[in-house]
Amino acid sequence: MKTSIALCLCIFLLTLVGCDCAKEAKGYVFDEVTKQPLAGVTVDLYWPGHNDEVAHLQATTAEDGSFLFRHDYCADYMVIFYKPGYYHFTVDRKDQMDVYMRLEE
């Protein structure tokens, strides 16, 4: 019970401080033509790190085409989607995104 109260208090205080950035980047990846979900897409999230380094997270889409990143960084980031046989796709910061990938010709 004390833990729940403490957690609620922390969340309330964070909203007062004005943390206006999302702590997640999530979405779905689909085939552009069939509109079917794409599983096994490599999803890379990049953002500027400390000392001009680039920080990086990686995920793979699930059977339903979904992906989710949880992060603690409030800054612009870039998401790159890659699957062999498809053109890669790049998106600038969006906290919720649906992506349609096109087959290479």
C-alpha positions, 0 to 999 in steps of 0.5 A: 500500500505504501509503495502504491501511494509513493508511486502515485505521489511521484507520478503527480510530482512529475506532472507538476514539474512539467515533464512533457516528453513521452517515455515510449516510442511505439507503433506497428509496421505493415506491408505497403501493398497488402496492409498485413503486419510485418514481423521480424522488422529490425527497428533502431532508435537513435538519439544524441548521447553525452559527449557527442556520442550517439545512443542506440536501442534496437527491437524487432517487430512481433507477429502483429507488427508491433514494436515498443521502446521504453526510454528515459531520454527527452530529446529528438530521436530518429527511428530506422526500420529495416527488413531484407527485401524491403526499402528501409524507412526512417522516421523522425521523432514520433511517439506513436507511429504506424509505418508502411514498408514497400518491397524492393523492386 
